[in-house]
Amino acid sequence: MAVVAEKYCPICGKDVKDDSFKRFGEYACSEEHAEQYVKEVRAKSGAVNAPAAVGDDRQAAPEPKQPWWRRGGCCG
């Protein structure tokens, strides 16, 4: 029993008949659409790995440091 997997271009949705344009496990209908798909994948992964924006107060403010005598030693 043979399973035939239909392949569609992730950019335009057309049927893919040529297997030579494969990027990140996806087949594309042309070299241009394959490169466009690569740019989209890299942009999404870059957005996930990018640091928080400069105006984001949660990342900008460091934790306040306690004086050495309040650091929770054996007596405190």
N, CA, C and O atoms as a Maestro MAE file, in Angstrom:
{
 s_m_m2io_version
 :::
 2.0.0
}

f_m_ct {
 s_m_title
 :::
 protein
 m_atom[304] {
  # First column is atom index #
  i_m_mmod_type
  r_m_x_coord
  r_m_y_coord
  r_m_z_coord
  i_m_residue_number
  s_m_chain_name
  s_m_pdb_residue_name
  s_m_pdb_atom_name
  i_m_atomic_number
  :::
  1 25 0.844 -1.169 0.000 1 A "MET " " N  " 7
  2 3 0.000 0.000 0.000 1 A "MET " " CA " 6
  3 2 0.892 1.237 0.000 1 A "MET " " C  " 6
  4 15 1.644 1.462 0.948 1 A "MET " " O  " 8
  5 25 0.813 2.020 -1.039 2 A "ALA " " N  " 7
  6 3 1.635 3.225 -1.177 2 A "ALA " " CA " 6
  7 2 0.839 4.449 -0.730 2 A "ALA " " C  " 6
  8 15 -0.323 4.627 -1.095 2 A "ALA " " O  " 8
  9 25 1.486 5.272 0.057 3 A "VAL " " N  " 7
  10 3 0.858 6.502 0.520 3 A "VAL " " CA " 6
  11 2 1.406 7.647 -0.320 3 A "VAL " " C  " 6
  12 15 2.617 7.862 -0.368 3 A "VAL " " O  " 8
  13 25 0.527 8.372 -0.972 4 A "VAL " " N  " 7
  14 3 0.938 9.499 -1.790 4 A "VAL " " CA " 6
  15 2 0.648 10.776 -1.012 4 A "VAL " " C  " 6
  16 15 -0.503 11.092 -0.709 4 A "VAL " " O  " 8
  17 25 1.696 11.488 -0.700 5 A "ALA " " N  " 7
  18 3 1.534 12.738 0.035 5 A "ALA " " CA " 6
  19 2 1.488 13.881 -0.969 5 A "ALA " " C  " 6
  20 15 2.399 14.047 -1.781 5 A "ALA " " O  " 8
  21 25 0.430 14.657 -0.905 6 A "GLU " " N  " 7
  22 3 0.334 15.803 -1.798 6 A "GLU " " CA " 6
  23 2 1.168 16.933 -1.223 6 A "GLU " " C  " 6
  24 15 1.152 17.181 -0.018 6 A "GLU " " O  " 8
  25 25 1.883 17.604 -2.081 7 A "LYS " " N  " 7
  26 3 2.755 18.687 -1.647 7 A "LYS " " CA " 6
  27 2 2.211 20.001 -2.182 7 A "LYS " " C  " 6
  28 15 1.847 20.117 -3.352 7 A "LYS " " O  " 8
  29 25 2.164 20.989 -1.292 8 A "TYR " " N  " 7
  30 3 1.691 22.311 -1.662 8 A "TYR " " CA " 6
  31 2 2.733 23.341 -1.268 8 A "TYR " " C  " 6
  32 15 3.414 23.194 -0.254 8 A "TYR " " O  " 8
  33 25 2.851 24.378 -2.071 9 A "CYS " " N  " 7
  34 3 3.777 25.469 -1.794 9 A "CYS " " CA " 6
  35 2 3.271 26.247 -0.575 9 A "CYS " " C  " 6
  36 15 2.100 26.625 -0.543 9 A "CYS " " O  " 8
  37 25 4.124 26.496 0.430 10 A "PRO " " N  " 7
  38 3 3.671 27.224 1.618 10 A "PRO " " CA " 6
  39 2 3.426 28.710 1.345 10 A "PRO " " C  " 6
  40 15 2.813 29.388 2.170 10 A "PRO " " O  " 8
  41 25 3.890 29.228 0.213 11 A "ILE " " N  " 7
  42 3 3.717 30.642 -0.126 11 A "ILE " " CA " 6
  43 2 2.439 30.868 -0.923 11 A "ILE " " C  " 6
  44 15 1.611 31.701 -0.554 11 A "ILE " " O  " 8
  45 25 2.278 30.124 -2.018 12 A "CYS " " N  " 7
  46 3 1.122 30.377 -2.891 12 A "CYS " " CA " 6
  47 2 0.063 29.288 -2.834 12 A "CYS " " C  " 6
  48 15 -1.063 29.519 -3.275 12 A "CYS " " O  " 8
  49 25 0.381 28.109 -2.308 13 A "GLY " " N  " 7
  50 3 -0.590 27.039 -2.173 13 A "GLY " " CA " 6
  51 2 -0.757 26.164 -3.401 13 A "GLY " " C  " 6
  52 15 -1.614 25.280 -3.409 13 A "GLY " " O  " 8
  53 25 0.037 26.383 -4.436 14 A "LYS " " N  " 7
  54 3 -0.060 25.569 -5.656 14 A "LYS " " CA " 6
  55 2 0.522 24.176 -5.411 14 A "LYS " " C  " 6
  56 15 1.345 23.987 -4.515 14 A "LYS " " O  " 8
  57 25 0.089 23.213 -6.209 15 A "ASP " " N  " 7
  58 3 0.651 21.864 -6.149 15 A "ASP " " CA " 6
  59 2 2.123 21.921 -6.536 15 A "ASP " " C  " 6
  60 15 2.497 22.625 -7.474 15 A "ASP " " O  " 8
  61 25 2.956 21.180 -5.812 16 A "VAL " " N  " 7
  62 3 4.384 21.115 -6.114 16 A "VAL " " CA " 6
  63 2 4.642 19.828 -6.862 16 A "VAL " " C  " 6
  64 15 4.320 18.741 -6.382 16 A "VAL " " O  " 8
  65 25 5.234 19.960 -8.057 17 A "LYS " " N  " 7
  66 3 5.510 18.787 -8.871 17 A "LYS " " CA " 6
  67 2 7.005 18.475 -8.911 17 A "LYS " " C  " 6
  68 15 7.389 17.349 -9.226 17 A "LYS " " O  " 8
  69 25 7.854 19.460 -8.596 18 A "ASP " " N  " 7
  70 3 9.296 19.281 -8.612 18 A "ASP " " CA " 6
  71 2 9.811 19.245 -7.172 18 A "ASP " " C  " 6
  72 15 9.528 20.151 -6.388 18 A "ASP " " O  " 8
  73 25 10.564 18.202 -6.826 19 A "ASP " " N  " 7
  74 3 11.055 18.040 -5.450 19 A "ASP " " CA " 6
  75 2 12.361 18.780 -5.176 19 A "ASP " " C  " 6
  76 15 12.918 18.646 -4.086 19 A "ASP " " O  " 8
  77 25 12.859 19.548 -6.125 20 A "SER " " N  " 7
  78 3 14.169 20.165 -5.944 20 A "SER " " CA " 6
  79 2 14.138 21.429 -5.081 20 A "SER " " C  " 6
  80 15 15.193 21.894 -4.650 20 A "SER " " O  " 8
  81 25 12.978 21.985 -4.824 21 A "PHE " " N  " 7
  82 3 12.883 23.198 -4.015 21 A "PHE " " CA " 6
  83 2 12.333 22.872 -2.639 21 A "PHE " " C  " 6
  84 15 11.173 23.161 -2.343 21 A "PHE " " O  " 8
  85 25 13.166 22.268 -1.794 22 A "LYS " " N  " 7
  86 3 12.754 21.872 -0.454 22 A "LYS " " CA " 6
  87 2 13.578 22.643 0.564 22 A "LYS " " C  " 6
  88 15 14.809 22.605 0.533 22 A "LYS " " O  " 8
  89 25 12.895 23.347 1.471 23 A "ARG " " N  " 7
  90 3 13.560 24.106 2.521 23 A "ARG " " CA " 6
  91 2 12.849 23.846 3.841 23 A "ARG " " C  " 6
  92 15 11.622 23.922 3.910 23 A "ARG " " O  " 8
  93 25 13.608 23.541 4.892 24 A "PHE " " N  " 7
  94 3 13.066 23.300 6.233 24 A "PHE " " CA " 6
  95 2 11.936 22.268 6.210 24 A "PHE " " C  " 6
  96 15 10.959 22.388 6.949 24 A "PHE " " O  " 8
  97 25 12.080 21.260 5.359 25 A "GLY " " N  " 7
  98 3 11.093 20.191 5.295 25 A "GLY " " CA " 6
  99 2 9.847 20.525 4.495 25 A "GLY " " C  " 6
  100 15 8.917 19.719 4.456 25 A "GLY " " O  " 8
  101 25 9.795 21.682 3.859 26 A "GLU " " N  " 7
  102 3 8.648 22.083 3.051 26 A "GLU " " CA " 6
  103 2 9.075 22.202 1.589 26 A "GLU " " C  " 6
  104 15 10.174 22.668 1.288 26 A "GLU " " O  " 8
  105 25 8.201 21.779 0.694 27 A "TYR " " N  " 7
  106 3 8.455 21.891 -0.731 27 A "TYR " " CA " 6
  107 2 7.830 23.177 -1.246 27 A "TYR " " C  " 6
  108 15 6.740 23.560 -0.819 27 A "TYR " " O  " 8
  109 25 8.524 23.848 -2.168 28 A "ALA " " N  " 7
  110 3 8.002 25.068 -2.778 28 A "ALA " " CA " 6
  111 2 7.907 24.855 -4.283 28 A "ALA " " C  " 6
  112 15 8.528 23.948 -4.837 28 A "ALA " " O  " 8
  113 25 7.117 25.709 -4.934 29 A "CYS " " N  " 7
  114 3 6.905 25.550 -6.378 29 A "CYS " " CA " 6
  115 2 8.022 26.175 -7.206 29 A "CYS " " C  " 6
  116 15 8.179 25.832 -8.378 29 A "CYS " " O  " 8
  117 25 8.798 27.083 -6.624 30 A "SER " " N  " 7
  118 3 9.885 27.729 -7.363 30 A "SER " " CA " 6
  119 2 10.994 28.121 -6.396 30 A "SER " " C  " 6
  120 15 10.818 28.091 -5.178 30 A "SER " " O  " 8
  121 25 12.139 28.490 -6.963 31 A "GLU " " N  " 7
  122 3 13.269 28.926 -6.145 31 A "GLU " " CA " 6
  123 2 12.926 30.218 -5.399 31 A "GLU " " C  " 6
  124 15 13.322 30.395 -4.247 31 A "GLU " " O  " 8
  125 25 12.196 31.112 -6.050 32 A "GLU " " N  " 7
  126 3 11.813 32.373 -5.411 32 A "GLU " " CA " 6
  127 2 10.927 32.127 -4.192 32 A "GLU " " C  " 6
  128 15 11.124 32.751 -3.149 32 A "GLU " " O  " 8
  129 25 9.959 31.227 -4.314 33 A "HIS " " N  " 7
  130 3 9.071 30.932 -3.190 33 A "HIS " " CA " 6
  131 2 9.809 30.165 -2.099 33 A "HIS " " C  " 6
  132 15 9.495 30.313 -0.918 33 A "HIS " " O  " 8
  133 25 10.781 29.351 -2.482 34 A "ALA " " N  " 7
  134 3 11.583 28.642 -1.480 34 A "ALA " " CA " 6
  135 2 12.397 29.638 -0.655 34 A "ALA " " C  " 6
  136 15 12.471 29.519 0.568 34 A "ALA " " O  " 8
  137 25 13.004 30.616 -1.323 35 A "GLU " " N  " 7
  138 3 13.783 31.629 -0.602 35 A "GLU " " CA " 6
  139 2 12.885 32.521 0.246 35 A "GLU " " C  " 6
  140 15 13.266 32.915 1.349 35 A "GLU " " O  " 8
  141 25 11.701 32.841 -0.257 36 A "GLN " " N  " 7
  142 3 10.761 33.646 0.529 36 A "GLN " " CA " 6
  143 2 10.330 32.891 1.784 36 A "GLN " " C  " 6
  144 15 10.196 33.488 2.852 36 A "GLN " " O  " 8
  145 25 10.114 31.586 1.662 37 A "TYR " " N  " 7
  146 3 9.748 30.767 2.819 37 A "TYR " " CA " 6
  147 2 10.880 30.744 3.845 37 A "TYR " " C  " 6
  148 15 10.630 30.812 5.048 37 A "TYR " " O  " 8
  149 25 12.126 30.647 3.370 38 A "VAL " " N  " 7
  150 3 13.281 30.649 4.277 38 A "VAL " " CA " 6
  151 2 13.333 31.971 5.041 38 A "VAL " " C  " 6
  152 15 13.577 31.977 6.247 38 A "VAL " " O  " 8
  153 25 13.107 33.084 4.352 39 A "LYS " " N  " 7
  154 3 13.125 34.391 5.021 39 A "LYS " " CA " 6
  155 2 12.037 34.483 6.079 39 A "LYS " " C  " 6
  156 15 12.273 35.029 7.157 39 A "LYS " " O  " 8
  157 25 10.845 33.957 5.790 40 A "GLU " " N  " 7
  158 3 9.752 33.987 6.764 40 A "GLU " " CA " 6
  159 2 10.077 33.137 7.991 40 A "GLU " " C  " 6
  160 15 9.819 33.552 9.120 40 A "GLU " " O  " 8
  161 25 10.637 31.956 7.774 41 A "VAL " " N  " 7
  162 3 10.982 31.073 8.893 41 A "VAL " " CA " 6
  163 2 12.057 31.722 9.756 41 A "VAL " " C  " 6
  164 15 11.978 31.686 10.984 41 A "VAL " " O  " 8
  165 25 13.060 32.314 9.116 42 A "ARG " " N  " 7
  166 3 14.125 32.969 9.878 42 A "ARG " " CA " 6
  167 2 13.610 34.188 10.627 42 A "ARG " " C  " 6
  168 15 14.055 34.463 11.741 42 A "ARG " " O  " 8
  169 25 12.683 34.915 10.032 43 A "ALA " " N  " 7
  170 3 12.116 36.087 10.710 43 A "ALA " " CA " 6
  171 2 11.319 35.662 11.940 43 A "ALA " " C  " 6
  172 15 11.383 36.315 12.981 43 A "ALA " " O  " 8
  173 25 10.568 34.567 11.819 44 A "LYS " " N  " 7
  174 3 9.793 34.072 12.962 44 A "LYS " " CA " 6
  175 2 10.708 33.560 14.062 44 A "LYS " " C  " 6
  176 15 10.465 33.828 15.239 44 A "LYS " " O  " 8
  177 25 11.749 32.832 13.705 45 A "SER " " N  " 7
  178 3 12.647 32.311 14.735 45 A "SER " " CA " 6
  179 2 13.475 33.432 15.344 45 A "SER " " C  " 6
  180 15 13.818 33.366 16.525 45 A "SER " " O  " 8
  181 25 13.800 34.449 14.575 46 A "GLY " " N  " 7
  182 3 14.520 35.594 15.110 46 A "GLY " " CA " 6
  183 2 13.670 36.394 16.061 46 A "GLY " " C  " 6
  184 15 14.187 36.944 17.033 46 A "GLY " " O  " 8
  185 25 12.372 36.476 15.807 47 A "ALA " " N  " 7
  186 3 11.470 37.207 16.690 47 A "ALA " " CA " 6
  187 2 11.332 36.494 18.024 47 A "ALA " " C  " 6
  188 15 11.173 37.140 19.059 47 A "ALA " " O  " 8
  189 25 11.391 35.191 18.010 48 A "VAL " " N  " 7
  190 3 11.291 34.422 19.247 48 A "VAL " " CA " 6
  191 2 12.560 34.586 20.071 48 A "VAL " " C  " 6
  192 15 12.494 34.696 21.295 48 A "VAL " " O  " 8
  193 25 13.728 34.603 19.402 49 A "ASN " " N  " 7
  194 3 15.004 34.671 20.104 49 A "ASN " " CA " 6
  195 2 15.471 36.095 20.387 49 A "ASN " " C  " 6
  196 15 16.477 36.287 21.069 49 A "ASN " " O  " 8
  197 25 14.758 37.092 19.874 50 A "ALA " " N  " 7
  198 3 15.175 38.484 20.054 50 A "ALA " " CA " 6
  199 2 14.956 38.921 21.505 50 A "ALA " " C  " 6
  200 15 14.016 38.463 22.154 50 A "ALA " " O  " 8
  201 25 15.813 39.797 22.009 51 A "PRO " " N  " 7
  202 3 15.601 40.317 23.367 51 A "PRO " " CA " 6
  203 2 14.397 41.235 23.413 51 A "PRO " " C  " 6
  204 15 13.890 41.667 22.378 51 A "PRO " " O  " 8
  205 25 13.948 41.526 24.607 52 A "ALA " " N  " 7
  206 3 12.777 42.383 24.775 52 A "ALA " " CA " 6
  207 2 13.084 43.791 24.293 52 A "ALA " " C  " 6
  208 15 14.245 44.189 24.203 52 A "ALA " " O  " 8
  209 25 12.056 44.522 23.992 53 A "ALA " " N  " 7
  210 3 12.224 45.886 23.509 53 A "ALA " " CA " 6
  211 2 12.855 46.764 24.588 53 A "ALA " " C  " 6
  212 15 12.780 46.449 25.775 53 A "ALA " " O  " 8
  213 25 13.470 47.856 24.170 54 A "VAL " " N  " 7
  214 3 14.163 48.734 25.109 54 A "VAL " " CA " 6
  215 2 13.194 49.342 26.110 54 A "VAL " " C  " 6
  216 15 13.553 49.536 27.271 54 A "VAL " " O  " 8
  217 25 11.977 49.644 25.687 55 A "GLY " " N  " 7
  218 3 10.998 50.259 26.569 55 A "GLY " " CA " 6
  219 2 10.334 49.293 27.537 55 A "GLY " " C  " 6
  220 15 9.499 49.706 28.342 55 A "GLY " " O  " 8
  221 25 10.685 48.029 27.473 56 A "ASP " " N  " 7
  222 3 10.084 47.026 28.348 56 A "ASP " " CA " 6
  223 2 10.737 47.105 29.722 56 A "ASP " " C  " 6
  224 15 11.904 46.742 29.870 56 A "ASP " " O  " 8
  225 25 10.005 47.573 30.728 57 A "ASP " " N  " 7
  226 3 10.559 47.789 32.066 57 A "ASP " " CA " 6
  227 2 10.936 46.487 32.775 57 A "ASP " " C  " 6
  228 15 11.797 46.488 33.655 57 A "ASP " " O  " 8
  229 25 10.304 45.393 32.400 58 A "ARG " " N  " 7
  230 3 10.609 44.131 33.077 58 A "ARG " " CA " 6
  231 2 12.036 43.694 32.803 58 A "ARG " " C  " 6
  232 15 12.656 43.066 33.662 58 A "ARG " " O  " 8
  233 25 12.573 44.004 31.640 59 A "GLN " " N  " 7
  234 3 13.942 43.610 31.314 59 A "GLN " " CA " 6
  235 2 14.951 44.672 31.713 59 A "GLN " " C  " 6
  236 15 16.105 44.348 31.993 59 A "GLN " " O  " 8
  237 25 14.542 45.934 31.746 60 A "ALA " " N  " 7
  238 3 15.484 47.028 31.934 60 A "ALA " " CA " 6
  239 2 15.914 47.174 33.399 60 A "ALA " " C  " 6
  240 15 17.081 47.474 33.653 60 A "ALA " " O  " 8
  241 25 15.032 46.978 34.352 61 A "ALA " " N  " 7
  242 3 15.350 47.237 35.763 61 A "ALA " " CA " 6
  243 2 15.997 46.008 36.395 61 A "ALA " " C  " 6
  244 15 15.395 44.934 36.412 61 A "ALA " " O  " 8
  245 25 17.214 46.152 36.912 62 A "PRO " " N  " 7
  246 3 17.847 45.013 37.596 62 A "PRO " " CA " 6
  247 2 17.233 44.815 38.979 62 A "PRO " " C  " 6
  248 15 16.593 45.712 39.528 62 A "PRO " " O  " 8
  249 25 17.439 43.644 39.515 63 A "GLU " " N  " 7
  250 3 16.950 43.342 40.855 63 A "GLU " " CA " 6
  251 2 17.683 44.214 41.872 63 A "GLU " " C  " 6
  252 15 18.899 44.372 41.766 63 A "GLU " " O  " 8
  253 25 16.985 44.783 42.851 64 A "PRO " " N  " 7
  254 3 17.680 45.577 43.868 64 A "PRO " " CA " 6
  255 2 18.538 44.664 44.744 64 A "PRO " " C  " 6
  256 15 18.117 43.572 45.124 64 A "PRO " " O  " 8
  257 25 19.730 45.124 45.050 65 A "LYS " " N  " 7
  258 3 20.645 44.323 45.872 65 A "LYS " " CA " 6
  259 2 20.492 44.709 47.337 65 A "LYS " " C  " 6
  260 15 20.347 45.884 47.674 65 A "LYS " " O  " 8
  261 25 20.525 43.722 48.181 66 A "GLN " " N  " 7
  262 3 20.417 43.960 49.616 66 A "GLN " " CA " 6
  263 2 21.799 44.232 50.194 66 A "GLN " " C  " 6
  264 15 22.800 43.753 49.660 66 A "GLN " " O  " 8
  265 25 21.862 45.000 51.283 67 A "PRO " " N  " 7
  266 3 23.158 45.202 51.940 67 A "PRO " " CA " 6
  267 2 23.702 43.879 52.460 67 A "PRO " " C  " 6
  268 15 22.951 42.923 52.646 67 A "PRO " " O  " 8
  269 25 24.998 43.827 52.691 68 A "TRP " " N  " 7
  270 3 25.630 42.578 53.088 68 A "TRP " " CA " 6
  271 2 25.086 42.046 54.402 68 A "TRP " " C  " 6
  272 15 25.114 40.835 54.620 68 A "TRP " " O  " 8
  273 25 24.584 42.918 55.302 69 A "TRP " " N  " 7
  274 3 24.093 42.431 56.580 69 A "TRP " " CA " 6
  275 2 22.669 41.892 56.514 69 A "TRP " " C  " 6
  276 15 22.172 41.370 57.512 69 A "TRP " " O  " 8
  277 25 21.998 42.003 55.369 70 A "ARG " " N  " 7
  278 3 20.648 41.471 55.233 70 A "ARG " " CA " 6
  279 2 20.577 40.352 54.208 70 A "ARG " " C  " 6
  280 15 19.525 40.154 53.600 70 A "ARG " " O  " 8
  281 25 21.605 39.652 54.005 71 A "ARG " " N  " 7
  282 3 21.629 38.633 52.989 71 A "ARG " " CA " 6
  283 2 21.189 37.272 53.459 71 A "ARG " " C  " 6
  284 15 21.396 36.299 52.733 71 A "ARG " " O  " 8
  285 25 20.615 37.143 54.586 72 A "GLY " " N  " 7
  286 3 20.059 35.879 55.021 72 A "GLY " " CA " 6
  287 2 21.114 34.852 55.392 72 A "GLY " " C  " 6
  288 15 21.076 33.721 54.908 72 A "GLY " " O  " 8
  289 25 22.044 35.227 56.235 73 A "GLY " " N  " 7
  290 3 23.050 34.275 56.689 73 A "GLY " " CA " 6
  291 2 22.485 33.380 57.775 73 A "GLY " " C  " 6
  292 15 21.271 33.185 57.835 73 A "GLY " " O  " 8
  293 25 23.303 32.851 58.606 74 A "CYS " " N  " 7
  294 3 22.858 31.922 59.639 74 A "CYS " " CA " 6
  295 2 22.110 32.627 60.771 74 A "CYS " " C  " 6
  296 15 21.369 31.972 61.506 74 A "CYS " " O  " 8
  297 25 22.277 33.919 60.931 75 A "CYS " " N  " 7
  298 3 21.671 34.626 62.049 75 A "CYS " " CA " 6
  299 2 20.519 35.539 61.628 75 A "CYS " " C  " 6
  300 15 19.980 36.256 62.471 75 A "CYS " " O  " 8
  301 25 20.135 35.535 60.389 76 A "GLY " " N  " 7
  302 3 19.275 36.586 59.986 76 A "GLY " " CA " 6
  303 2 17.946 36.302 59.555 76 A "GLY " " C  " 6
  304 15 17.201 37.218 59.205 76 A "GLY " " O  " 8
  :::
 }
 m_bond[303] {
  # First column is bond index #
  i_m_from
  i_m_to
  i_m_order
  :::
  1 1 2 1
  2 2 3 1
  3 3 4 2
  4 3 5 1
  5 5 6 1
  6 6 7 1
  7 7 8 2
  8 7 9 1
  9 9 10 1
  10 10 11 1
  11 11 12 2
  12 11 13 1
  13 13 14 1
  14 14 15 1
  15 15 16 2
  16 15 17 1
  17 17 18 1
  18 18 19 1
  19 19 20 2
  20 19 21 1
  21 21 22 1
  22 22 23 1
  23 23 24 2
  24 23 25 1
  25 25 26 1
  26 26 27 1
  27 27 28 2
  28 27 29 1
  29 29 30 1
  30 30 31 1
  31 31 32 2
  32 31 33 1
  33 33 34 1
  34 34 35 1
  35 35 36 2
  36 35 37 1
  37 37 38 1
  38 38 39 1
  39 39 40 2
  40 39 41 1
  41 41 42 1
  42 42 43 1
  43 43 44 2
  44 43 45 1
  45 45 46 1
  46 46 47 1
  47 47 48 2
  48 47 49 1
  49 49 50 1
  50 50 51 1
  51 51 52 2
  52 51 53 1
  53 53 54 1
  54 54 55 1
  55 55 56 2
  56 55 57 1
  57 57 58 1
  58 58 59 1
  59 59 60 2
  60 59 61 1
  61 61 62 1
  62 62 63 1
  63 63 64 2
  64 63 65 1
  65 65 66 1
  66 66 67 1
  67 67 68 2
  68 67 69 1
  69 69 70 1
  70 70 71 1
  71 71 72 2
  72 71 73 1
  73 73 74 1
  74 74 75 1
  75 75 76 2
  76 75 77 1
  77 77 78 1
  78 78 79 1
  79 79 80 2
  80 79 81 1
  81 81 82 1
  82 82 83 1
  83 83 84 2
  84 83 85 1
  85 85 86 1
  86 86 87 1
  87 87 88 2
  88 87 89 1
  89 89 90 1
  90 90 91 1
  91 91 92 2
  92 91 93 1
  93 93 94 1
  94 94 95 1
  95 95 96 2
  96 95 97 1
  97 97 98 1
  98 98 99 1
  99 99 100 2
  100 99 101 1
  101 101 102 1
  102 102 103 1
  103 103 104 2
  104 103 105 1
  105 105 106 1
  106 106 107 1
  107 107 108 2
  108 107 109 1
  109 109 110 1
  110 110 111 1
  111 111 112 2
  112 111 113 1
  113 113 114 1
  114 114 115 1
  115 115 116 2
  116 115 117 1
  117 117 118 1
  118 118 119 1
  119 119 120 2
  120 119 121 1
  121 121 122 1
  122 122 123 1
  123 123 124 2
  124 123 125 1
  125 125 126 1
  126 126 127 1
  127 127 128 2
  128 127 129 1
  129 129 130 1
  130 130 131 1
  131 131 132 2
  132 131 133 1
  133 133 134 1
  134 134 135 1
  135 135 136 2
  136 135 137 1
  137 137 138 1
  138 138 139 1
  139 139 140 2
  140 139 141 1
  141 141 142 1
  142 142 143 1
  143 143 144 2
  144 143 145 1
  145 145 146 1
  146 146 147 1
  147 147 148 2
  148 147 149 1
  149 149 150 1
  150 150 151 1
  151 151 152 2
  152 151 153 1
  153 153 154 1
  154 154 155 1
  155 155 156 2
  156 155 157 1
  157 157 158 1
  158 158 159 1
  159 159 160 2
  160 159 161 1
  161 161 162 1
  162 162 163 1
  163 163 164 2
  164 163 165 1
  165 165 166 1
  166 166 167 1
  167 167 168 2
  168 167 169 1
  169 169 170 1
  170 170 171 1
  171 171 172 2
  172 171 173 1
  173 173 174 1
  174 174 175 1
  175 175 176 2
  176 175 177 1
  177 177 178 1
  178 178 179 1
  179 179 180 2
  180 179 181 1
  181 181 182 1
  182 182 183 1
  183 183 184 2
  184 183 185 1
  185 185 186 1
  186 186 187 1
  187 187 188 2
  188 187 189 1
  189 189 190 1
  190 190 191 1
  191 191 192 2
  192 191 193 1
  193 193 194 1
  194 194 195 1
  195 195 196 2
  196 195 197 1
  197 197 198 1
  198 198 199 1
  199 199 200 2
  200 199 201 1
  201 201 202 1
  202 202 203 1
  203 203 204 2
  204 203 205 1
  205 205 206 1
  206 206 207 1
  207 207 208 2
  208 207 209 1
  209 209 210 1
  210 210 211 1
  211 211 212 2
  212 211 213 1
  213 213 214 1
  214 214 215 1
  215 215 216 2
  216 215 217 1
  217 217 218 1
  218 218 219 1
  219 219 220 2
  220 219 221 1
  221 221 222 1
  222 222 223 1
  223 223 224 2
  224 223 225 1
  225 225 226 1
  226 226 227 1
  227 227 228 2
  228 227 229 1
  229 229 230 1
  230 230 231 1
  231 231 232 2
  232 231 233 1
  233 233 234 1
  234 234 235 1
  235 235 236 2
  236 235 237 1
  237 237 238 1
  238 238 239 1
  239 239 240 2
  240 239 241 1
  241 241 242 1
  242 242 243 1
  243 243 244 2
  244 243 245 1
  245 245 246 1
  246 246 247 1
  247 247 248 2
  248 247 249 1
  249 249 250 1
  250 250 251 1
  251 251 252 2
  252 251 253 1
  253 253 254 1
  254 254 255 1
  255 255 256 2
  256 255 257 1
  257 257 258 1
  258 258 259 1
  259 259 260 2
  260 259 261 1
  261 261 262 1
  262 262 263 1
  263 263 264 2
  264 263 265 1
  265 265 266 1
  266 266 267 1
  267 267 268 2
  268 267 269 1
  269 269 270 1
  270 270 271 1
  271 271 272 2
  272 271 273 1
  273 273 274 1
  274 274 275 1
  275 275 276 2
  276 275 277 1
  277 277 278 1
  278 278 279 1
  279 279 280 2
  280 279 281 1
  281 281 282 1
  282 282 283 1
  283 283 284 2
  284 283 285 1
  285 285 286 1
  286 286 287 1
  287 287 288 2
  288 287 289 1
  289 289 290 1
  290 290 291 1
  291 291 292 2
  292 291 293 1
  293 293 294 1
  294 294 295 1
  295 295 296 2
  296 295 297 1
  297 297 298 1
  298 298 299 1
  299 299 300 2
  300 299 301 1
  301 301 302 1
  302 302 303 1
  303 303 304 2
  :::
 }
}
